[in-house]
Amino acid sequence: MYLIDLLPSPIHLVSDALWLLRSFQATRRASPEVQPSPSDFDVNIRTNTGFLPASPLPNLQGPYDIWETALAEAPGVLKLGETLISAPAEERTAGEAWRQRIRSMPILPTNMLMEDPMVLRRAHQVLAFLVHFYVHSIPSDSTTGHILVPRSLVAPFMAVSAALEIAPVLTYADTVLWNWELIDPKLPVTFENMRFGRHLFSGSDAERNFYYGSARTELVAVEVLHIIHEYHNLPNVTDFQSVCKIKKLLERLAVSIEDINSSIQAMKEEVDPLMFYWEARPWWNGSGSGPDAPSWIYEGIGDTSKLDLSGPSAGQSTAMHAIDLFLDIDHKLQQRRYPAPSQENKRADHGFMDRMRRYMPGGHRKYLEWIAKSPRPVRSVAQDTPVIREHYNAAVSALRKLRDLHIRVACLYVVSMSHTRPPPTCPVSAVLRRMEREAARQGPATGTGGNELSVLLKAGRDATTRAVLKTN
């Protein structure tokens, strides 16, 4: 190899030279209109908690204490309904007594909750956990195609959800973003001083560690939010100084995505797949989550089928959506990119990402809308600016690696586990019933929202690959 072979081609030299000439000749534009602060969307980058609140949610007070009491009692008296088929009578009786107390509760007004956003979030979290405890603790042999969720929970839950602009069901926000407390309330909010899994369904280490690992990933992703904030506050994207800044931001973004990857990778050592699949995951299922799963009817609501009731999913992580939107990943296949989508890509659920956003708090969803409406998307800037294309592509490649890992994790925790036997802690009747249900389904494994998991995740990975820009 000769030294000259290591030099850029004349075409690249000319392209870069022309860009530099335009850059120096460009008149520096005035700063863009004042950009909204992340705090306007309940995004906390000053406290470095991101989509987690800056402090733990406070317990509900006054008349709402009956909800807190019911939630505190639930783990001690309730078990998964499918494990109660051959359980001792006293176990079934204790659960039914708890559900009867729920049905007998007064329908509390919610006007006092509306005064404080933190109290409002706590109300949603408590009611969401109560609804899922109520539904999934009913013995499987006593359900008849649908489950009636009582008005005492439904009425305030619907009002609170509407105020927060979030789905009236258990969500990622309830289980991860809001599900923590301080180990020592006298000390500042730091990751080391946060105890995750404030509320658990199964009480298992697998469930607690899943919340812990998910929250850690959210906190790692705060760096991404800083990067997005800095990018949108650049005075322009054409002069030499700004382009150098964008180059550094993209370098930081690639590293941040790799850090997220490492956090998710660590969860494989922290969360036992068997316990996760059989003991924790069933509690998260929403209405009609499987072919023979009962649908839910919210008492007093005209048509519950029109509500978003799928339950929590990692797909509801606003941080991951923010990365996708910032890098302009085309999950809907609306743009012509290379390579063309495969037939499997085309049959994936292209509305999944938009649907998952309806399970986010309204402020977080509006934050994503703000990113999506950027007048200067970073992919377009990279396309027009040869010197940063490589750095944009590096960030996209890091995201693709993250999606490859997500596929492997999903296979380990869902696809593979769907073919296993439950751990010894599950009663024999529950073992047989769950295995019969899995066998009867005769289809691919699905996520908690009922989506065909493998097809969905591969489509997301391939959409990420198509965002890579040509460098010549």
Phi, psi and omega per residue, in radians:
M1 nan 2.356 3.124
Y2 -1.649 2.733 -3.118
L3 -1.003 -0.642 -3.100
I4 -1.109 -0.449 -3.141
D5 -1.196 -0.341 -3.124
L6 -1.478 -0.209 -3.110
L7 -1.413 2.664 3.078
P8 -1.054 2.677 3.124
S9 -1.194 2.742 3.106
P10 -0.986 -0.625 -3.135
I11 -1.100 -0.774 3.117
H12 -1.112 -0.721 -3.130
L13 -1.073 -0.780 3.136
V14 -1.116 -0.758 -3.129
S15 -1.062 -0.807 -3.132
D16 -1.178 -0.662 -3.137
A17 -1.135 -0.745 3.113
L18 -1.087 -0.713 3.123
W19 -1.095 -0.772 3.139
L20 -1.072 -0.681 3.130
L21 -1.096 -0.801 3.122
R22 -1.097 -0.632 -3.106
S23 -1.127 -0.814 -3.101
F24 -1.255 -0.509 -3.113
Q25 -1.446 -0.351 -3.067
A26 -1.131 2.413 3.047
T27 -1.372 2.249 -3.113
R28 -1.108 2.071 3.120
R29 -1.292 2.692 3.072
A30 -1.151 2.767 3.120
S31 -0.975 2.534 3.126
P32 -1.137 2.986 3.078
E33 -0.911 2.620 -3.121
V34 -0.960 2.164 -3.099
Q35 -1.445 2.546 3.086
P36 -1.141 2.655 3.091
S37 -1.458 2.551 3.066
P38 -0.927 -0.559 -3.138
S39 -1.110 -0.376 3.073
D40 -1.136 -0.341 -3.128
F41 -1.945 0.335 -3.089
D42 1.064 0.617 3.076
V43 -1.911 2.098 -2.964
N44 -1.828 1.501 3.111
I45 -1.590 -0.370 3.096
R46 -1.185 -0.623 3.113
T47 -1.609 -0.029 -3.127
N48 1.007 0.554 3.014
T49 -1.847 -0.127 3.038
G50 1.071 -2.088 -3.116
F51 -1.481 -0.122 2.986
L52 -1.400 2.561 3.102
P53 -1.125 2.786 -3.097
A54 -1.260 -0.262 3.108
S55 -2.586 2.840 -3.136
P56 -1.128 2.664 3.076
L57 -1.206 2.407 3.135
P58 -1.393 2.631 3.048
N59 -1.133 2.591 3.087
L60 -1.256 2.535 -3.090
Q61 -2.076 3.050 3.062
G62 1.107 -2.369 -3.072
P63 -1.104 -0.402 -3.096
Y64 -1.368 -0.057 3.111
D65 -1.080 -0.414 3.126
I66 -1.164 -0.519 3.067
W67 -1.211 -0.766 3.128
E68 -1.066 -0.727 -3.137
T69 -1.112 -0.780 3.138
A70 -1.067 -0.687 3.141
L71 -1.200 -0.679 3.125
A72 -1.135 -0.597 -3.125
E73 -1.335 -0.521 -2.954
A74 -0.956 -0.884 -3.080
P75 -1.060 -0.465 -3.101
G76 -1.412 -0.351 -3.057
V77 -2.096 -0.197 -3.044
L78 -1.924 2.526 3.026
K79 -2.326 2.840 3.082
L80 -0.968 2.322 -3.087
G81 -1.003 -0.584 -3.100
E82 -1.247 -0.242 3.103
T83 -1.615 0.002 -3.016
L84 -1.774 0.081 -3.059
I85 -1.051 -0.745 -3.138
S86 -2.023 0.386 -3.106
A87 -1.320 2.746 3.071
P88 -0.979 2.595 -3.076
A89 -0.996 -0.632 -3.096
E90 -1.133 -0.543 3.108
E91 -1.203 -0.741 3.098
R92 -1.161 -0.679 -3.107
T93 -1.149 -0.717 -3.133
A94 -1.106 -0.710 3.114
G95 -1.160 -0.748 3.140
E96 -1.148 -0.613 3.099
A97 -1.117 -0.699 3.095
W98 -1.117 -0.785 -3.135
R99 -1.151 -0.584 3.098
Q100 -1.138 -0.666 3.094
R101 -1.124 -0.633 3.086
I102 -1.113 -0.804 -3.125
R103 -1.121 -0.507 -3.094
S104 -1.520 -0.101 -3.137
M105 -1.109 2.567 3.025
P106 -1.213 2.692 3.064
I107 -1.446 1.851 -3.036
L108 -1.453 2.431 3.042
P109 -1.207 2.700 -3.058
T110 -1.951 0.071 -3.050
N111 -1.036 -0.627 -3.130
M112 -1.236 -0.401 3.133
L113 -1.294 -0.416 -3.012
M114 -1.296 -0.176 -3.048
E115 -1.370 -0.371 -3.050
D116 -2.357 2.035 -3.130
P117 -0.994 -0.609 -3.137
M118 -1.178 -0.701 3.098
V119 -1.160 -0.669 3.132
L120 -1.093 -0.746 3.107
R121 -1.122 -0.715 3.122
R122 -1.095 -0.698 3.120
A123 -1.076 -0.748 3.116
H124 -1.091 -0.775 -3.116
Q125 -1.083 -0.846 -3.115
V126 -1.091 -0.812 -3.125
L127 -1.156 -0.654 3.122
A128 -1.108 -0.802 3.099
F129 -1.094 -0.699 3.132
L130 -1.100 -0.737 3.132
V131 -1.073 -0.797 -3.111
H132 -1.245 -0.623 3.035
F133 -1.093 -0.740 -3.109
Y134 -1.098 -0.899 -3.048
V135 -1.158 -0.846 -2.981
H136 -1.463 -0.083 3.071
S137 -1.644 -0.095 3.111
I138 -1.258 2.216 -3.137
P139 -0.927 2.335 -3.059
S140 -1.036 -0.525 -3.090
D141 -1.414 0.063 3.124
S142 -2.021 0.142 3.090
T143 -1.678 2.575 -3.061
T144 -2.265 0.949 3.071
G145 1.610 -0.485 3.077
H146 -2.600 2.780 3.136
I147 -2.178 2.253 3.135
L148 -1.579 2.051 3.069
V149 -1.562 2.183 -2.968
P150 -1.172 2.650 -3.110
R151 -1.049 -0.513 -3.127
S152 -1.045 -0.510 3.038
L153 -1.626 -0.732 -3.004
V154 -1.101 -0.841 -3.038
A155 -1.025 -0.935 3.113
P156 -1.202 -0.564 -3.131
F157 -1.109 -0.750 3.129
M158 -1.131 -0.717 -3.130
A159 -1.157 -0.784 3.139
V160 -1.128 -0.752 -3.135
S161 -1.099 -0.700 3.123
A162 -1.114 -0.698 -3.136
A163 -1.150 -0.639 3.134
L164 -1.505 -0.156 -3.082
E165 1.002 0.854 -3.101
I166 -2.348 2.732 -3.104
A167 -1.113 2.521 3.138
P168 -1.469 1.135 -3.110
V169 -2.825 2.939 3.070
L170 -1.101 2.327 -3.084
T171 -2.248 3.038 3.060
Y172 -1.031 -0.650 3.117
A173 -1.073 -0.747 -3.128
D174 -1.139 -0.718 -3.011
T175 -1.542 -0.437 -3.066
V176 -2.098 -1.078 -3.002
L177 -1.096 -0.684 -3.055
W178 -1.818 0.008 -2.934
N179 -1.728 1.036 -3.125
W180 -2.621 2.856 3.087
E181 -2.539 2.918 3.129
L182 -1.467 2.406 3.058
I183 -1.180 -0.789 3.062
D184 -2.199 1.820 -3.090
P185 -1.036 -0.297 -3.127
K186 -1.405 -0.278 -3.099
L187 -1.717 2.803 -3.128
P188 -1.126 2.911 3.084
V189 -1.385 1.839 3.045
T190 -2.344 2.826 -3.131
F191 -1.023 -0.663 -3.121
E192 -1.195 -0.380 -3.106
N193 -1.804 0.248 -3.127
M194 -1.911 2.279 3.063
R195 -1.845 2.036 -3.085
F196 -1.653 2.710 -3.040
G197 1.414 0.774 3.080
R198 -0.982 -0.643 3.069
H199 -2.172 2.349 3.138
L200 -2.247 2.576 3.024
F201 -1.506 -0.916 -3.024
S202 -1.546 -0.373 -3.054
G203 1.315 0.107 -3.054
S204 -1.467 2.697 3.046
D205 -1.100 -0.584 -3.131
A206 -1.060 -0.744 -3.136
E207 -1.188 -0.830 -3.137
R208 -1.058 -0.768 -3.110
N209 -1.198 -0.497 3.069
F210 -1.155 -0.781 3.089
Y211 -1.109 -0.723 -3.140
Y212 -1.055 -0.877 -3.120
G213 -1.132 -0.670 3.131
S214 -1.160 -0.743 3.130
A215 -1.172 -0.688 3.087
R216 -1.027 -0.735 3.119
T217 -1.091 -0.698 3.092
E218 -1.069 -0.718 -3.119
L219 -1.244 -0.619 3.049
V220 -1.079 -0.632 -3.081
A221 -1.297 -0.099 3.110
V222 -1.048 -0.574 3.090
E223 -1.019 -0.637 3.094
V224 -1.071 -0.705 -3.131
L225 -1.150 -0.643 3.045
H226 -1.087 -0.739 -3.127
I227 -1.094 -0.807 3.135
I228 -1.077 -0.738 3.138
H229 -1.087 -0.799 -3.126
E230 -1.130 -0.687 -3.139
Y231 -1.092 -0.817 -3.076
H232 -1.270 -0.188 3.102
N233 -1.789 0.129 3.013
L234 -1.150 2.453 -3.136
P235 -1.110 -0.573 3.046
N236 -2.816 3.104 -3.091
V237 -2.165 0.345 -3.044
T238 -2.030 -0.501 -3.075
D239 -1.366 2.905 -3.025
F240 -1.029 -0.789 -3.095
Q241 -1.110 -0.738 -3.137
S242 -1.167 -0.704 3.139
V243 -1.124 -0.687 3.070
C244 -1.087 -0.669 3.115
K245 -1.145 -0.754 3.133
I246 -1.093 -0.697 3.105
K247 -1.012 -0.798 3.133
K248 -1.171 -0.658 3.112
L249 -1.096 -0.717 3.129
L250 -1.186 -0.616 3.062
E251 -1.103 -0.765 3.093
R252 -1.109 -0.668 -3.129
L253 -1.100 -0.763 3.125
A254 -1.044 -0.744 3.121
V255 -1.134 -0.723 -3.135
S256 -1.096 -0.735 3.122
I257 -1.133 -0.664 3.065
E258 -1.108 -0.620 3.094
D259 -1.167 -0.678 3.062
I260 -1.081 -0.752 3.100
N261 -0.980 -0.791 -3.121
S262 -1.122 -0.662 3.132
S263 -1.127 -0.750 3.123
I264 -1.191 -0.677 3.119
Q265 -1.038 -0.669 -3.118
A266 -1.134 -0.456 -3.118
M267 -1.131 -0.418 3.118
K268 -1.129 -0.453 3.100
E269 -1.564 -0.301 -3.012
E270 -1.749 -0.478 -3.023
V271 -2.017 2.041 3.115
D272 -1.236 2.097 -3.055
P273 -1.055 -0.717 -3.084
L274 -1.145 -0.820 3.137
M275 -1.164 -0.676 3.121
F276 -1.035 -0.871 -3.030
Y277 -1.214 -0.713 -2.994
W278 -1.628 -0.460 -3.036
E279 -1.937 -0.575 -3.091
A280 -1.723 -0.882 -3.000
R281 -1.009 -0.661 -3.121
P282 -1.018 -0.517 -3.132
W283 -1.176 -0.413 -3.068
W284 -1.472 -0.275 -3.065
N285 -0.989 2.458 3.108
G286 -1.691 -2.843 -3.094
S287 -1.158 2.326 3.077
G288 0.959 0.771 -3.027
S289 -1.348 -0.025 3.115
G290 -2.724 2.987 -3.093
P291 -0.969 -0.653 -3.117
D292 -1.960 0.222 3.124
A293 -1.370 2.410 -3.128
P294 -1.178 2.554 3.031
S295 -1.495 2.718 -3.127
W296 -1.752 2.517 3.010
I297 -2.098 2.116 3.091
Y298 -1.498 2.006 -3.077
E299 -1.023 2.245 3.123
G300 1.591 -0.096 3.120
I301 -1.765 2.289 -3.038
G302 -1.001 -0.918 -3.102
D303 -2.415 1.658 -3.092
T304 -1.127 -0.433 -3.092
S305 -1.097 -0.318 3.140
K306 -1.475 -0.120 -3.132
L307 -1.494 2.722 3.048
D308 -1.507 1.838 -3.030
L309 -2.307 0.642 -3.088
S310 -1.353 -0.441 -3.067
G311 1.690 3.077 -3.051
P312 -1.233 2.670 3.133
S313 -2.724 2.580 3.046
A314 -1.079 -0.357 3.087
G315 -1.149 -0.167 3.116
Q316 -1.622 0.107 3.110
S317 -1.252 1.968 -3.125
T318 -1.106 -0.525 -3.139
A319 -1.049 -0.777 -3.129
M320 -1.191 -0.664 3.084
H321 -1.103 -0.662 -3.127
A322 -1.104 -0.727 3.107
I323 -1.093 -0.793 3.138
D324 -1.028 -0.819 -3.094
L325 -1.204 -0.674 3.140
F326 -1.106 -0.696 -3.136
L327 -1.532 -0.046 3.117
D328 1.072 0.943 3.048
I329 -1.404 2.197 -3.035
D330 -1.646 1.482 -3.141
H331 -1.302 -0.364 -3.084
K332 -1.563 -0.026 -3.128
L333 1.010 0.739 -3.123
Q334 -1.594 -0.259 -3.093
Q335 -2.019 2.598 3.124
R336 -1.430 1.914 -3.130
R337 -2.357 2.857 -3.082
Y338 -1.944 2.476 -0.088
P339 -1.323 2.770 -3.129
A340 -1.084 2.584 3.130
P341 -1.046 2.465 3.072
S342 -1.322 2.956 3.087
Q343 -1.084 -0.619 3.105
E344 -1.162 -0.695 3.068
N345 -1.028 -0.711 -3.064
K346 -1.198 -0.465 -3.119
R347 -1.622 0.053 3.074
A348 -1.232 2.866 -3.138
D349 -1.393 1.676 -3.069
H350 -1.336 -0.177 3.092
G351 -1.658 0.058 -3.042
F352 -1.040 -0.834 -3.066
M353 -1.102 -0.775 3.113
D354 -1.093 -0.704 -3.138
R355 -1.149 -0.676 3.132
M356 -1.112 -0.488 -3.138
R357 -1.199 -0.377 3.102
R358 -1.269 -0.222 3.099
Y359 -1.639 0.020 3.120
M360 -1.611 2.696 2.976
P361 -0.988 2.543 -3.054
G362 -0.970 -0.700 3.139
G363 -1.075 -0.705 -3.136
H364 -1.177 -0.680 3.115
R365 -1.122 -0.684 3.121
K366 -1.181 -0.543 3.057
Y367 -1.080 -0.756 3.110
L368 -1.130 -0.679 3.117
E369 -1.103 -0.641 3.112
W370 -1.137 -0.757 3.102
I371 -1.077 -0.767 -3.081
A372 -1.104 -0.474 -3.081
K373 -1.628 0.201 -3.115
S374 -0.960 2.288 3.119
P375 -1.287 -0.148 -3.129
R376 -2.424 1.194 -3.130
P377 -0.989 2.460 -3.001
V378 -1.140 -0.511 3.117
R379 -1.153 -0.711 3.117
S380 -1.154 -0.686 3.098
V381 -1.095 -0.767 3.120
A382 -1.120 -0.631 3.138
Q383 -1.130 -0.610 -3.109
D384 -1.571 -0.096 -3.032
T385 -2.245 1.633 -3.015
P386 -0.942 -0.604 -3.023
V387 -1.241 -0.221 3.126
I388 -1.976 0.003 -3.136
R389 -1.028 -0.777 -3.117
E390 -1.044 -0.641 -3.105
H391 -1.318 -0.621 3.019
Y392 -1.095 -0.811 -3.127
N393 -1.094 -0.579 3.119
A394 -1.140 -0.684 3.100
A395 -1.152 -0.726 3.106
V396 -1.115 -0.720 3.124
S397 -1.094 -0.673 3.093
A398 -1.112 -0.666 3.115
L399 -1.191 -0.663 3.091
R400 -1.083 -0.743 3.100
K401 -1.059 -0.664 3.099
L402 -1.096 -0.697 -3.138
R403 -1.260 -0.563 3.024
D404 -1.071 -0.748 3.101
L405 -1.106 -0.730 3.139
H406 -1.026 -0.685 3.105
I407 -1.096 -0.774 -3.135
R408 -1.148 -0.691 3.126
V409 -1.148 -0.744 3.124
A410 -1.101 -0.681 3.094
C411 -1.093 -0.728 -3.113
L412 -1.177 -0.790 -2.976
Y413 -1.586 -0.368 -3.087
V414 -2.130 -1.055 -3.036
V415 -1.069 -0.918 -3.127
S416 -1.148 -0.710 -3.094
M417 -1.185 -0.402 3.135
S418 -1.190 -0.209 3.127
H419 -1.900 0.229 -3.101
T420 -1.824 2.947 3.000
R421 -1.623 2.585 3.141
P422 -1.120 2.810 3.103
P423 -1.178 2.858 -3.094
P424 -1.014 -0.367 -3.115
T425 -1.214 -0.329 3.128
C426 -1.410 2.353 3.079
P427 -1.047 2.666 -3.100
V428 -1.005 -0.718 -3.119
S429 -1.073 -0.673 3.121
A430 -1.183 -0.682 3.096
V431 -0.988 -0.904 -3.082
L432 -1.129 -0.729 -3.098
R433 -1.143 -0.777 -3.129
R434 -1.150 -0.709 3.141
M435 -1.157 -0.649 3.087
E436 -1.117 -0.712 -3.132
R437 -1.142 -0.756 3.126
E438 -1.105 -0.695 3.140
A439 -1.179 -0.673 -3.108
A440 -1.188 -0.492 -3.080
R441 -1.157 -0.673 3.068
Q442 0.822 0.810 3.122
G443 -2.601 -3.138 -3.129
P444 -1.224 2.734 3.116
A445 -1.119 2.576 -3.127
T446 -2.119 2.818 3.049
G447 -1.391 3.135 -3.125
T448 -1.095 -0.387 3.093
G449 -1.543 0.079 3.096
G450 1.504 0.193 -3.124
N451 -1.486 2.619 3.075
E452 -1.235 1.812 -2.852
L453 -1.104 -0.897 -3.047
S454 -1.067 -0.813 -3.134
V455 -1.084 -0.738 -3.111
L456 -1.107 -0.835 -3.082
L457 -1.210 -0.662 3.102
K458 -1.171 -0.624 3.093
A459 -1.122 -0.680 3.097
G460 -1.134 -0.716 3.097
R461 -1.115 -0.764 -3.099
D462 -1.208 -0.594 3.067
A463 -1.117 -0.639 3.093
T464 -1.130 -0.769 3.127
T465 -1.010 -0.679 -3.084
R466 -1.225 -0.194 3.125
A467 -1.374 -0.286 -3.116
V468 -1.031 2.346 -3.127
L469 -1.620 2.535 3.032
K470 -1.187 2.421 -3.083
T471 -1.799 0.117 3.092
N472 -2.352 nan nan
